[in-house]
Amino acid sequence: MPKSYLCEKERQELLDARVSENLMYLVESRAADDAGDGETSWAWLALAEIPASSLLMLKRVEGADYIRARGLRTETAEAAYGKDWLDREI
């Protein structure tokens, strides 16, 4: 797992609230970003399930190779747009 920037109290509060694993990844990503560690932020984000519409927007802004290079999960976009969505115009 990537380095955590959450303090123990924050982490415990999230665990006590029984947030989803996906939400925990997003919170960890934000905490790493706030700490100025962009690589760790992306590493946490690569574990998260990102909505198809967000992935499509990222593809339009940064390109398909950017998504591949960051190792982002694309299952939601594949389900919405087809397996070849990264390689074709949508």
N, C-alpha and C positions, 0 to 999 in steps of 0.2 A: 504494500500500500504506500502511496505517496506520503510525504511528511505532513503531519497535521499542524495547523497553526491555531487550532481552537484550544483555549485553555480548558483545564479539566472541568471547571464549573459549567462552561458553555456546552461541552460535549455531554456531560451528565444530564443537563437540562433537556437536551435534544433526545437523549436515550430515554429519559423519564417520560417525555412527551410521546414516545414511540413513533417518531417521525419515520418515514419510509427510508430505506437504504438510499434510494435515488435522491431524496431531499438532503440527506446527510452529505452525499457527494457534492451537491450543489453548494451547500453551506461551506464545506471544506474548500471548495474551489474559490469561493468569494473571500474567505479568510486568507488564503494564500495570496490572492490578488491584492487584497488590502495590505498585506505585509510586503508587497513588492516582489513576490516570487512568482513571476508569470509562468515559468515552466511547470512548477508544482500545481499552479492553478489549472493549467491545461491538462496535467496528468489526472487530477481529480475529475475534471470535466469529461475526460475520455472514458471514465467509468460510468458516467451518468447516461440515462436514457433521455435523449433530447427530442423534443417534439419535431415532427416532420417539417412543419412550416418554418421552424427556426433553422433547421439544417438547410432547407431550400434557400432561405435568405442568406445564410453564410456562404453557400455555394455561389450565389449571384454576386456577392460582395467580394469574396476572397478567391473563389474558384474551387474546383473539385480536388485539385492536388493539395490544397491547403487542408481540406477535411481529411484526406488520406494521410498527410504528413503528421497531423495532430492525433491520428489514431482514434478519431471519434466514432462512436457506435452509430450505425446508420440503419438499424432495423426498422425504425419508425418510418423513415423516408422510403425505404424499400417497399414496405407494406402499402404506403400511400401512393407512390409514384412508379413503382416497378423496380426490379433488381438493377436495371441499367441506368437509373436516374442520374447518377453522377456523370455519365458519359454522353448524355443527350440533352438537348434543349427542352426545358419544361416551361 
